[in-house]
Amino acid sequence: MNKEYFDRACRVTPGGVHSPVRAFRGVGGVPRFIASAKGVILEDIEGMSYTDYCLAFGPMIFGHQDPDVLEAVQAALHRGWSYGTAEPYSLLLAECIVKHVPHIEKIRFVNSGTEAVMAALRVARAATGRSLIVKCDGGYHGHADSMLVRSGSGLAEMTEPDSAGVSRLVAQETLVVPLSDFDAISRVFDERGASIAAIILEGVPANYGLLPYAPGYLRHVQECAHRAGSLLILDEVITGFRCGFGGVAAQEHLDPDLITYGKIIGGGFPVGAYGGKSCFMDLVAPLGAVYQAGTLSANPVAMTAGFVTLTKLLTDPPYERFEVLGKMLDQVPGMQRMGSIFWPVIGSTQTVRKPSDTPTQHREFYPKLFHKALAAHVYLAPSAFEVGFLATPHTEADIAKLLGLLKD
Ligand SMILES: Cc1ncc(COP(=O)(O)O)c(C=O)c1O
């Protein structure tokens, strides 16, 4: 049945999917059509179930159908699901974030991480009157044209690293530096700092596998950027609310000018956000001249899901529990992990910090690992370069089973 559905989907949708990695091209085989999900169990249309470590690529930190989120969303639906007006639900979510994340003075909700990044870059250009943006090699910041230059995520799997259809002029305004290279950052800001609007980088690079920064790297980047009068945009679409509530910005005591969010912020509904210092956020319309808008922005149902999710993270933080489960995973040779984000690197003998350091065996053998896991009813991310996630419903027994598969 999965095969039949996939054949049908391929007739009406490019590659049969609505986001490339879902197509299993990096691992081969037929994508599973998931009919329902509860806790950390996915069930496909053939009635097969799988323990989920992909978790919709990160948002489902409390697993699927968390009862508190479900109850609040059901109540929200009975109040209506789109007003196109001011409403109280986004206010609750915004106040919660501003109160608990030190680096956010003001925040604006959008519908995806991509949109959040697009808007943050626009604000940075408006604030500085400069046009260049610096990003890291392998960093993924969504699919805005200017960010599809040496990008990760689905592009990590492709033989051509960059997307077709991006104008050369746009691409030229994006400067790419190698990850964790202190000298390269110093050099780019020494040479072109006066034209650089911002550097954008992930809280932890987690779209080309998980590539921990060299110690002190983020601080060095911040110093170089601020010395040049450029903005630091920390992309916490993955790490926000997952690497502690305040994300990597709080963990590393950074002073980013703008932060972008997605994934967990909407509790599994389509929400992104950008926020940061008021002096920059006040440039956004209707206060300022930076235009950014959205018909469905701050959708009240999605805002409610986000608010309940973040409130739960504050009242019953899962981060210590994730560390306990994560420590079990550390027994796997080549495991790279940060809290509840993990990437098992096949054939690795030392920490991989740059895409080019990934052992060739990893790309070659990951599909075998993926299918072995799938046959054992375990759903890993369907790409060698997508990370795995933990959620609160995962048990020690789940992790022990995963360990058995990874260590074999
Ligand atoms: C760090 C980072 N930034 C931005 C994005 C884009 O977010 P979205 O897929 O919601 O557009 C992603 C998506 O995976 C991401 O991981």
The ligand as a Gaussian input file, in Angstrom:
#p B3LYP/6-31G(d) Opt

LIG

0 1
 C       18.456000      25.900000      11.432000
 C       17.282000      25.986000      10.518000
 N       16.895000      27.180000      10.040000
 C       15.837000      27.328000       9.245000
 C       15.106000      26.230000       8.854000
 C       13.917000      26.404000       7.971000
 O       12.756000      26.166000       8.687000
 P       11.405000      25.706000       7.918000
 O       11.666000      24.316000       7.421000
 O       10.361000      25.779000       8.992000
 O       11.178000      26.688000       6.841000
 C       15.467000      24.967000       9.304000
 C       14.696000      23.777000       8.900000
 O       15.072000      22.659000       9.118000
 C       16.584000      24.836000      10.165000
 O       16.972000      23.646000      10.618000

